Amino acid sequence: MRQRVASCGMAEPAGIALTLTVLGVLLVISVMFSRASERFGVPVVLIFLALGMLAGSEGVGGIWFDDARLAFQLGTGALVLILFDGGLNTSLASVRLAARPAAVLATVGVVATAGLTALAPPVAGAPCTAALLLCAVLVAPAAAAQPAPLRGSGLSLQRRVATTLEVESGANDPMAVVLTMVLTQYIVDPDGVAAWSTAGQVAVQFAVGAALGIAGGYAGRALLAVGRLRAGGLYAVFTMGFAFLVFGVTTLANGSGFLAVYVAGIVLGNGTLPLRNSLLRVHDSVAWLCQIVMFLVLGLLVFPSRLLDVAAVGLALALILGFVVRPLVVALCLLPFRFARAEVAYIGWVGLRGAVPIVLATFPVLAGVPGADWIFDVVFFIVVTNAIVPGGTVAFATRRLGLERADPPPPRAVLEIESVQPLGGELRSFYIEPGLVVCGQRIADLPFPDGAAATLIIRGNDLVAPRGNTVLEAGDHLYVFAQPADLSFIQLMFGRPELE
């Protein structure tokens, strides 16, 4: 008996070590290959999916994994933190600029895209509810998939288009989730969910999600204001726990937990955050980790041999969705908002599919929907296909349609001030354009208010201490400390602050 216990005790650490070794190898390879994917214009998510498939049961790794429930649970938790991170980094100015068009795209656009795709010949022969379920799973573009090709090419997208895509991608994931859940319940139990009440359920879930998201965001602000944590790392633990709390409470209250967590992130991120920059960096790292783990798990879950059986249907749907349905729906939804033709074409084209459709495709499998495995395989095939085609052309489309924005180059170093307590002044960075009046002027000759001062100049690879006789040169990144009341005057001299 003792020998058996001893052998089990020796085997267990070895098993854990092997599991962690495999996980470490997959994470390191995923990160190392992400740079190459950006350089060649391929969405980084495909690298994660491909590594998961290679490590899976039919790949060289031979890791057997077919637990759809675990994949759904991991995917749900990951999406909560990804959407919360997206909300934290979404400014109210972006929401105000793109709220109306993004809201139409995320509601009417999602329903119209699902309905029109369900009429396509590849799925027209399927039962109506099953066809709608397949298409509802497909209609959520992923925010995380879109910026990578642009970052790798060094391009910046025009603000109105970028903010519309940003807010839409954060808002229509909840819509796709609600549609998928309601349609799945209707297929499993037609008598339990009346078809005519589906619209009412969607409206209720969105209303409850938005209300609890706003309330939760302000509650989080209040707790952070009164709480004084001794360790700075605990603030990130608090905000992640807060995200899960908002999602769970809203879901139990029959609301859209995904919408609530995104809205709560916006409310919280636009308030005063202790150790703000460090906190945002932690959430950015956690969001990336969630994406990598989620895509690796989904790659493990798929069986590549089954994708050949759905290749014809998947390719046809991908082409119809990418070239016909999405552009048409976007054009109609944006018609009242006076977008330029190039902007409409771009938004219609950059409808990349990401992790959300694949995660949603596991829900019908768990619910026992007839043909759910086929739906999952089709969705997986379409996600990969649509990510490759638009993903490889995002940079080209941005240049071709003239939608790139001439942003100043980022500084080689960043100066930051972090504090748990709110501070009376603010530190802002300004890029010195050649056409500015201050360019070529001495610091001593500039009319700084009494409560403001130049604190640091980043000039190429050099850090320059700004003194009275220091001359501002084109290309400098100037850091200015000022009181909030003086910021408008400072911006008259130096223009819009960087990183806004």
N, C-alpha and C positions, 0 to 999 in steps of 0.2 A: 504494500500500500504506500509506504514511504517512498519507494523507488518510483512508483507511478506518479505521485505528486511532484517529486523532484524533476522527473522528465517533463511533465507538463509545465512546471515553473520555468524550466530552461527553454522550452519551445515557445512560450508566450512572448518573452522579450525579443526573441529572434523574429517571430512573426510581425510584431509591431515595428521592429527595426527595418524589416524588408518592406512593409507597407509605406513607412515614412521615407525610405530610400527611393521607392518608385515615385511617390508624390513629389519629393524634392527634385528628382530628375525631370519630371514632367513640367514642374513650375519653372525651373531654371531654363529649360529648352524653350518653353513658351515665351518667356521674357526675352531671351536672346534672339529668337526669330522674329519678334514683334517689330524690331527696327528694320529688318529686311523687308517685311511685309509693307511697311509704310513707304519705304523707298520705291518699291515696285507698284504702288497704288492698289495693293490687295488688302481688304479689311483684315485686321489682325485677328478677328474672331475666327476666320477660317483656319488660321494656324492652330488655334486651340482645339477646334473641332477635329482637324486632321490628326493631331497628336492623340486625341482621345480615341479616334477610330483605329489608329495604328496600335495603340496599347490595348484595344478591346479584344473580344473573344475571337474575332476573325482577323485580327492583325498580328503583328510580330510579337506583341506583348502577351497575348493570350489571356488577358484578364477577363474573366466571365462576369458580366454585369447585366442583369435584366430586371432590376428592381425599379419599376416606374414610380412606385410610391415614394421611395427615397429620393429619386431624381426630382419629383415634383416638390417635395418638402425642401430640399436643398435649393431648388430654383426659386421657390417662393421667398425663402429667407434672403437669398442673394438679391432678388429683385427689389425687396424692401429697402435694402441698404443702397442699391444702385440708384433707385428713384429718389431716396432721401438725399443722397449726395448731389444728384441733379438739381433738386430743389434748393439746396444750400447755395449752389453756384448760379442760381437764376435771379437776376436783379429785378426789382419791381419796375424799373424802366423798360426792361425787356418784355415783361408781362403786359404793361400798358401799351407798348408799341405793337405787340403781336397777339393780344388777347382775343380780339374778335375773329380775325381770320383763322388763328390756330384753334379756337373753340369750334368753329364751323367744320374745319377739317377733322377734328378729333371726335365729332359727334355725327353730324350729317354725312361727312366724308367717309367715316368708317362704315356706317350702315349702307351707304350707297355702293362703296367698293365691294363689300361682302355680297350685296344683292346682285350687282352686275356680274361679278365673277361667278356666282352660282348659276347664272344663265349661260355660261360659256359651254361650248360643245363637249369638252372633256368631262364635265360633271353634270351636264344637263340630264343625263339618263339616270342619275342617282336620285333617291328620295329627296324631296325638297328640303326637309329638315337636316338631313345628313350633308347635303351639298352646302347649305347655309352654315352648318357647323364647321366644315372644312374651310370655308372662305372667311368666317369670323376669326378663326385661328390665325389666318394669314395676314390680317390687315394692320398689324401694329409695326410701324417702322421703329428701328432701334436707334436711340440717340447715341449710344456708345459706338455704333458702327460707322457713323457718318464722318466724324472729324478726322479719323486716322489718315485717309488719303490726302486730305488738305494739309494736315500737319507735316506729313512727309514731303510734300511738294513746296512747303513754305508759303502757301497762299492763305489769305484771309478773305472770308466771304463777306459781302456787303451786309450791313447790320440788319436791315429789315428782313432780308431773306434768311439770314442766320438765326435771328430771334424767332421767326415764324416756325422754322424747322425745329428749333430747340423746344419751344413751348408745345408745339404739336406732338413731338415725340414723347414728351413727359405726360401729356394729357390723354393721348389716345390709347396708351397701354391699358389704363383702367377700363376704357370703353370696350376694348377687345376682350378683356378678362370677363367683364359683366356679360357680354353677349355669349361668350363661350360657356360660361356657367349656366346661364338661363337656357340656352338651346340644348345643352347636355341633359339638364334636368327634364326638359320637355320630351326629349327622345326616350329617356329611361322610363319616365312616368308621365305619359300624355295627359292622364286625368288629374295629375297633381298640379300642373302648371297650365293655365289657360293661355292659348296663343294670344288672345287679345290683351292679356295683362302683361305681356313681355315689356312693352314700351313703358308701362307704369312702373314695373320693377326697376328698369334701367334708370328712370327718372328719380325714383326714391333712393337708389343706391348712390347716384351722383350727388343728390342734394344732401344726404346724410354724410357722405364722404367729404364734400366740400366744407360743410358746417363744422364737422368734428376736426377736420384738418386745420381750419382757421383757429378754432378754439384751442386745439392742442398746441399749435404754434405759439400762441400768446401765453398759454400755460407754461410751455417750455421756457419762454423768455422770462417769465416771473420767477420760476424756480432757479434759473441761472443767475438772476439778479440778487436773490436773497441767499443763495448757497455760496459758501466759501470753502471750497475743497482744498485740502492741504497739498495734494499731489496734482500737478498739471495733467498727468495722463488720465486721471479720473474723469476729466471733462469729456473726453472722447468716449469713455465707457458709458457715461450718462447719456450722451446724445444718441449713441447706438441703441441703448436700452429704451430711450424715449421713442425712437423710430419704431421699434418692435411693439411698444405699448400702444402707440397711436394706431398702428395697423391692426393689432389684435382687438382693441376695444371697438374700433369702427366696424370691423368685420362681424364681430359678435352683435353689434347694433344694426345689422343688415345694411351696412353701407359699403361703399367701395374703399377697402383698406388701402389699395394702391394709390388712388387719387388722394386720400387723406394724408398719406405719408409724404407725397410729393408737395401738396399744399403746405403741410406743416413745415417741411424743409424750406420752402420759400419764405414763409412768415418768420421762421427762426433765423434764417440766413440774412435777412434784411434788417435784423435788429442788432443789438450790441452783444457780441459774443466774446467771452473771455478767451484769451490766447487764440484769437481768431485765425491767424495764418497757420499756426501749428495744427489747430483743429481741422481746418479745411484740408491740409495736407494728409492728415491721418485718414479722413474720410475718403479722399481721393485714392489713397493706397488700398484701403479696405474695399472700395468699389472695384478697383482693378483686380484684386484678389478674388472677389466674388465672381467677376466676369470669367476669369481664367478657370476657376474651379467649376463653375456652372457649365461652361462650354466643354471642358474635359469630361465631366460626368455625362453630358448629353452625347458627346462623341462615343463614350464607352457604351451608352445605352443602345445606339443604333447598330443594326446588322447590315454591313455594306452590301452583302449579296442580295438582300431584299430590295435595295435601291434600284437594281436593274429592272425589276418587275414594274416599277412605277415611273421609269425614266421617261416614257413617251407622254404619259399624262402630266407628269411633273414639269417637263420642258414646255409643253403646250400651255399649261396654266401660268408658268413663269413668264412666258412671252406675252400672253394676253394681259396678265396683271401689270407687267412692267411697261409695255408699249401702248396699251389701249386703255384699260380700265383706270389705272392710277392717274395718268395724264388727263383723261377726260373728266374724272371726278374733281381733280384739283382745279382744272380750268373753270368748271361750273361753280365750285365752292368759292373761288377767289374772284369771281366776276364782279361782285358788288364792291370790292375793296380796291379797285383800280391799281392792281399790280401790273407792271410792264410784262409784255409777252415773254421776254427772256426770263424774268423772275418766275412766271407761271410755269414755263417749260422746265426750269431747273428744279423747282419744288416738286413737280410731277415726276421728274426723272429720279431724283435722289430719294426714292422710297425704299431704302435698303431694309431687308429683313434681318432681324437679329435673334437674340436668345428667346425673346418673349413668345413668338409663335411655337418654337419647339417645346418650351415649358408648358404652354397651354395645350399642346397636342398630347401631353401625357395625361391630362385630366379625363378625356373620354376613355382612355385605356383603363384608368382606375375605376371609372363609373360603369364599365362593361358595355359600352356602346357597341353595337354590331359594326364590324369593319373599322374599329378604332386603330388597330395596328396599321392598316392601309392608310388611314388618315395621317398617322404619325410619320410613316415613310414618305408620303407625298409632301408633307410640310417640310420635312428635313431636306428633301431633294430641292424643293423650290427655294428654301432659305439659302442653300449653298449656291444655286444657280443665280439667283437675283443679287447675291452679294458679290459674285465674281463680275458679272456684266456691268452693273452701275458702279460698283466699287472701283473697278479698274479705269473708269472714265470720269470720275468725279472731278479730278484736277483739270482734265481736258475740257470738260463741260464748263467749269468755272471760268477758264480763260476764254473759251470760244464764245460764251454768252456775255462776256465782259462784266462779270459780277465779282471780280476780285477787288479787294479793298487795299489801298496803299497804306498799310500800317507801318509805323516806324519800327526799325529793328529793335529787338529786346536788348536791354542792357546786359553786359557780361556779369554783373553782380547786382544783387538786390538788397537794399537797406530796409529793414523792418523793425518796428517797435511793437512789442507784445506786452500786454498787461492783463491781469485778472480784473482789475478795477478800471472803469471807464476813465479815460484821460480827457483833460480839457482841450488840448490841441490836437492837430492832425498833421501827419507827415505824408506829403504827396510828391509823386515823381512826374516830371515834365520833360518831353523830348524837344530839344531846341531845333526847330525847323529853320532852314536858311532864310525864309521870308519873314520871320518874326522880327519885330522892332528891336527886341532885346539882344538878338544875335549880333555879336561883335561889340557889345557894350560891357563896361566894367561893372562888377557887382556893386561897387560904391556908388555908381551913378543911377542905380535902379531904385525907384520909389517904394521900397518895402514898407508896409505898415509897421507900427511899433511892436506888434506882437508876432511878427514874422521874420524869418531869416533863412538864407541859403545854408544848407547843412553839409551837402556832399555833391560832388560832380563825378560822374563815371564817364571817362573819356577813353573809348577803346578798351584797352586792357589796364588802364591806369585809374587809380583813385586820386582825385584832386581835391585838396582842401580849399573851399571857396573863401578867398580873402578879398579885401577891398579892391585891389588892383587886378584880380583875376578876371580875364576876359572870357565871356561865354562864346563858344564856338559851335558852328553847325554840327549836329550829330551828338552833342553832349546830352547826357541824361542828368537833369538837375533835380535834386531833392530839396524841397522847401518845407519848413515847419511853419504852420500858421494856425491861428485861431479860426474856428468855424465861421465867425462873422466876417473874416477877411478873405475867405476862399474865393468869393466871386470876383474880388479885385485882383487876386493872384492869377485867376484864370484869364482875366483880360490881358495880363502881361504875357503869360506863357501858354495859353490855349488849354485844351482839354487835358486833364491828367491822364497819365498812362494807367493801364490795367483797370480801366473802368468798364 
